[in-house]
Amino acid sequence: MSRIGIGFIVLLALLTAGCGYGSNYMNAGQPAITSLLPNTVNAGDPTFTMDVNGSGFGMDSVVFWNGSARPSRYSSATKVQAQISDVDIANAEMAQVEVHTGGKKSNVINFTVQ
């Protein structure tokens, strides 16, 4: 078999089997949030990192707090972390948290600022 034929077979095998992030990302369904950690803080508390747990997250996942993107870090397909500033939690409210991944939006989970 020629080098071109072997190269084609190797390329075809990689495309068929998938390779890491790309294949998982392409097959990912709708992102879904199951829990937030913490899920409540006191108004006036300092900046914190919030764990968003769920499924269907990708490396491009961004956490939104009341409709505005927050600095986010992908941990796994089931966990994304977001930096929530002291300004975000300055006043008591029920904040809405969602995750955007691959052009899709998750369900909304409420976060209590007491």
Backbone as CSV, one residue per row, in Angstrom:
resi,resn,N_x,N_y,N_z,CA_x,CA_y,CA_z,C_x,C_y,C_z
1,MET,0.848,-1.169,0.000,0.000,0.000,0.000,0.898,1.238,0.000
2,SER,0.516,2.255,-0.723,1.325,3.472,-0.820,1.219,4.295,0.462
3,ARG,2.151,5.252,0.592,2.112,6.139,1.772,0.828,6.932,1.815
4,ILE,0.359,7.350,0.671,-0.883,8.123,0.630,-2.035,7.268,1.146
5,GLY,-2.073,6.008,0.738,-3.134,5.100,1.189,-3.084,4.883,2.689
6,ILE,-1.885,4.705,3.236,-1.729,4.508,4.679,-2.125,5.777,5.425
7,GLY,-1.677,6.919,4.923,-2.034,8.197,5.552,-3.525,8.419,5.567
8,PHE,-4.184,8.057,4.471,-5.636,8.208,4.394,-6.329,7.308,5.417
9,ILE,-5.856,6.081,5.551,-6.452,5.143,6.505,-6.278,5.650,7.934
10,VAL,-5.087,6.177,8.256,-4.850,6.719,9.593,-5.766,7.908,9.844
11,LEU,-5.882,8.813,8.882,-6.756,9.978,9.019,-8.202,9.543,9.188
12,LEU,-8.631,8.590,8.389,-9.994,8.096,8.488,-10.245,7.463,9.859
13,ALA,-9.274,6.720,10.374,-9.416,6.101,11.698,-9.552,7.161,12.782
14,LEU,-8.758,8.219,12.696,-8.844,9.294,13.694,-10.188,9.993,13.635
15,LEU,-10.655,10.272,12.435,-11.937,10.948,12.290,-13.088,10.068,12.767
16,THR,-13.001,8.792,12.503,-14.049,7.873,12.913,-14.074,7.690,14.427
17,ALA,-12.903,7.509,15.014,-12.814,7.271,16.456,-13.008,8.543,17.259
18,GLY,-12.693,9.674,16.660,-12.745,10.931,17.388,-11.470,11.112,18.171
19,CYS,-11.192,12.344,18.549,-9.960,12.577,19.290,-10.209,13.617,20.365
20,GLY,-10.378,13.151,21.564,-10.444,14.027,22.728,-11.585,15.004,22.727
21,TYR,-11.255,16.226,23.008,-12.224,17.291,23.216,-13.179,17.446,22.048
22,GLY,-12.662,17.450,20.854,-13.493,17.696,19.685,-14.664,16.747,19.581
23,SER,-14.434,15.466,19.715,-15.516,14.510,19.564,-16.521,14.634,20.701
24,ASN,-16.082,14.830,21.930,-17.001,14.985,23.054,-17.816,16.258,22.918
25,TYR,-17.182,17.314,22.460,-17.848,18.591,22.320,-18.929,18.519,21.256
26,MET,-18.601,17.887,20.136,-19.549,17.817,19.033,-20.785,16.998,19.409
27,ASN,-20.635,16.018,20.279,-21.744,15.162,20.659,-22.449,15.642,21.920
28,ALA,-21.985,16.722,22.495,-22.568,17.198,23.748,-24.007,17.639,23.518
29,GLY,-24.873,17.314,24.483,-26.260,17.735,24.398,-26.439,19.094,25.037
30,GLN,-27.640,19.361,25.410,-27.970,20.608,26.078,-27.275,20.652,27.435
31,PRO,-26.582,21.749,27.769,-25.993,21.833,29.109,-27.100,21.913,30.156
32,ALA,-26.829,21.354,31.323,-27.821,21.361,32.399,-27.118,21.578,33.734
33,ILE,-27.673,22.462,34.553,-27.147,22.707,35.900,-27.967,21.887,36.886
34,THR,-27.256,21.182,37.780,-27.950,20.431,38.823,-27.773,21.068,40.201
35,SER,-26.627,21.758,40.417,-26.421,22.400,41.720,-25.347,23.478,41.634
36,LEU,-25.388,24.362,42.616,-24.396,25.432,42.763,-23.761,25.282,44.134
37,LEU,-22.461,25.522,44.206,-21.769,25.433,45.487,-20.838,26.615,45.641
38,PRO,-21.040,27.503,46.577,-22.184,27.517,47.477,-23.456,27.885,46.717
39,ASN,-24.612,27.747,47.371,-25.864,28.143,46.723,-26.505,29.346,47.406
40,THR,-25.814,29.854,48.437,-26.270,31.061,49.119,-25.076,31.739,49.797
41,VAL,-25.122,33.060,49.849,-24.123,33.852,50.589,-24.845,35.022,51.224
42,ASN,-24.143,35.738,52.087,-24.699,36.940,52.701,-24.318,38.159,51.878
43,ALA,-25.245,39.085,51.770,-24.955,40.340,51.080,-23.751,40.993,51.747
44,GLY,-22.839,41.486,50.941,-21.652,42.140,51.467,-20.474,41.212,51.667
45,ASP,-20.661,39.895,51.464,-19.542,38.950,51.562,-18.507,39.266,50.482
46,PRO,-17.290,38.771,50.643,-16.246,39.033,49.639,-16.430,38.181,48.376
47,THR,-15.667,38.521,47.350,-15.617,37.779,46.095,-15.388,36.296,46.386
48,PHE,-15.998,35.419,45.579,-15.818,33.978,45.788,-15.876,33.240,44.452
49,THR,-15.421,31.991,44.495,-15.515,31.112,43.335,-16.697,30.181,43.543
50,MET,-17.577,30.146,42.560,-18.764,29.300,42.629,-18.567,28.092,41.722
51,ASP,-18.842,26.900,42.241,-18.835,25.680,41.443,-20.229,25.488,40.862
52,VAL,-20.284,25.336,39.553,-21.545,25.034,38.881,-21.455,23.577,38.444
53,ASN,-22.298,22.735,39.009,-22.282,21.303,38.728,-23.445,20.948,37.820
54,GLY,-23.208,19.989,36.931,-24.266,19.568,36.025,-23.747,18.622,34.969
55,SER,-24.154,18.848,33.724,-23.727,17.995,32.620,-23.733,18.781,31.317
56,GLY,-23.020,18.245,30.334,-23.009,18.850,29.004,-22.144,20.087,28.873
57,PHE,-21.229,20.321,29.806,-20.362,21.492,29.729,-19.196,21.210,28.784
58,GLY,-18.702,22.256,28.150,-17.564,22.145,27.246,-16.511,23.166,27.600
59,MET,-15.394,23.099,26.909,-14.287,24.016,27.211,-14.658,25.468,26.955
60,ASP,-15.709,25.709,26.188,-16.145,27.080,25.918,-17.250,27.543,26.869
61,SER,-17.533,26.776,27.907,-18.618,27.118,28.834,-18.358,28.444,29.538
62,VAL,-19.416,29.233,29.630,-19.366,30.514,30.333,-20.566,30.573,31.265
63,VAL,-20.303,30.938,32.513,-21.366,31.093,33.509,-21.905,32.509,33.408
64,PHE,-23.231,32.614,33.423,-23.894,33.919,33.395,-24.599,34.140,34.724
65,TRP,-24.423,35.350,35.248,-25.022,35.777,36.522,-25.976,36.905,36.185
66,ASN,-27.264,36.679,36.367,-28.285,37.684,36.009,-28.096,38.199,34.584
67,GLY,-27.760,37.295,33.674,-27.655,37.641,32.260,-26.315,38.177,31.811
68,SER,-25.360,38.330,32.734,-24.034,38.852,32.377,-22.965,37.785,32.592
69,ALA,-22.075,37.655,31.612,-21.007,36.651,31.684,-20.067,36.957,32.839
70,ARG,-19.616,35.912,33.497,-18.635,36.017,34.566,-17.395,35.233,34.162
71,PRO,-16.212,35.658,34.653,-14.991,34.897,34.341,-15.209,33.434,34.747
72,SER,-15.038,32.535,33.784,-15.362,31.127,33.995,-14.187,30.232,33.648
73,ARG,-14.145,29.090,34.345,-13.075,28.112,34.087,-13.698,26.733,33.992
74,TYR,-13.460,26.080,32.862,-13.937,24.716,32.634,-13.118,23.758,33.476
75,SER,-13.783,22.906,34.240,-13.102,21.874,35.015,-13.320,20.501,34.396
76,SER,-14.566,20.233,33.992,-14.907,18.945,33.382,-16.273,19.083,32.714
77,ALA,-16.722,18.019,32.084,-18.040,18.031,31.452,-19.158,18.183,32.478
78,THR,-18.810,18.039,33.759,-19.815,18.143,34.828,-19.560,19.287,35.802
79,LYS,-18.519,20.108,35.547,-18.221,21.196,36.491,-17.546,22.375,35.787
80,VAL,-18.086,23.556,36.056,-17.511,24.823,35.612,-17.439,25.718,36.839
81,GLN,-16.390,26.524,36.927,-16.261,27.451,38.048,-16.368,28.880,37.537
82,ALA,-16.945,29.749,38.359,-17.111,31.150,37.992,-16.679,32.044,39.140
83,GLN,-16.081,33.172,38.793,-15.704,34.181,39.781,-16.888,35.127,39.959
84,ILE,-17.384,35.189,41.171,-18.497,36.080,41.492,-17.937,37.204,42.356
85,SER,-18.128,38.422,41.887,-17.500,39.568,42.554,-18.319,40.056,43.740
86,ASP,-17.672,40.834,44.569,-18.355,41.428,45.717,-19.457,42.376,45.266
87,VAL,-19.304,42.966,44.090,-20.341,43.846,43.541,-21.596,43.031,43.220
88,ASP,-21.400,41.795,42.713,-22.537,40.923,42.383,-23.380,40.598,43.601
89,ILE,-22.756,40.546,44.767,-23.470,40.120,45.976,-23.559,41.237,47.017
90,ALA,-23.504,42.469,46.557,-23.550,43.611,47.472,-24.911,43.754,48.146
91,ASN,-25.970,43.341,47.452,-27.326,43.504,47.978,-28.078,42.177,47.968
92,ALA,-29.018,42.041,48.900,-29.848,40.839,48.955,-30.681,40.742,47.673
93,GLU,-30.704,39.534,47.086,-31.479,39.299,45.871,-31.502,37.807,45.576
94,MET,-32.294,37.437,44.590,-32.304,36.086,44.053,-31.688,36.215,42.656
95,ALA,-30.419,35.809,42.522,-29.716,35.911,41.242,-29.997,34.678,40.400
96,GLN,-30.031,34.860,39.088,-30.243,33.752,38.167,-28.912,33.345,37.545
97,VAL,-28.599,32.050,37.603,-27.343,31.511,37.085,-27.664,30.544,35.953
98,GLU,-26.941,30.681,34.841,-27.058,29.732,33.737,-25.700,29.578,33.072
99,VAL,-25.550,28.538,32.271,-24.304,28.271,31.566,-24.585,28.236,30.069
100,HIS,-23.727,28.888,29.298,-23.809,28.820,27.844,-22.646,27.972,27.359
101,THR,-22.947,26.987,26.529,-21.946,26.082,25.984,-22.308,25.749,24.549
102,GLY,-21.370,25.924,23.644,-21.608,25.533,22.257,-22.836,26.160,21.642
103,GLY,-23.130,27.401,22.003,-24.297,28.084,21.459,-25.615,27.679,22.116
104,LYS,-25.558,26.841,23.144,-26.764,26.392,23.842,-26.765,26.939,25.261
105,LYS,-27.971,27.146,25.787,-28.133,27.644,27.152,-28.680,26.548,28.048
106,SER,-28.189,26.543,29.288,-28.682,25.584,30.282,-29.980,26.097,30.888
107,ASN,-30.514,25.303,31.782,-31.596,25.742,32.643,-31.060,26.834,33.571
108,VAL,-31.970,27.557,34.189,-31.594,28.609,35.138,-31.774,28.079,36.558
109,ILE,-30.768,28.340,37.399,-30.831,27.986,38.819,-30.735,29.288,39.611
110,ASN,-31.554,29.418,40.629,-31.525,30.612,41.470,-30.453,30.496,42.538
111,PHE,-29.784,31.625,42.794,-28.758,31.727,43.819,-29.227,32.792,44.797
112,THR,-29.244,32.469,46.070,-29.749,33.400,47.083,-28.627,34.237,47.687
113,VAL,-28.808,35.552,47.611,-27.937,36.487,48.337,-28.823,37.034,49.459
114,GLN,-28.482,36.647,50.707,-29.320,37.004,51.866,-28.973,38.368,52.416
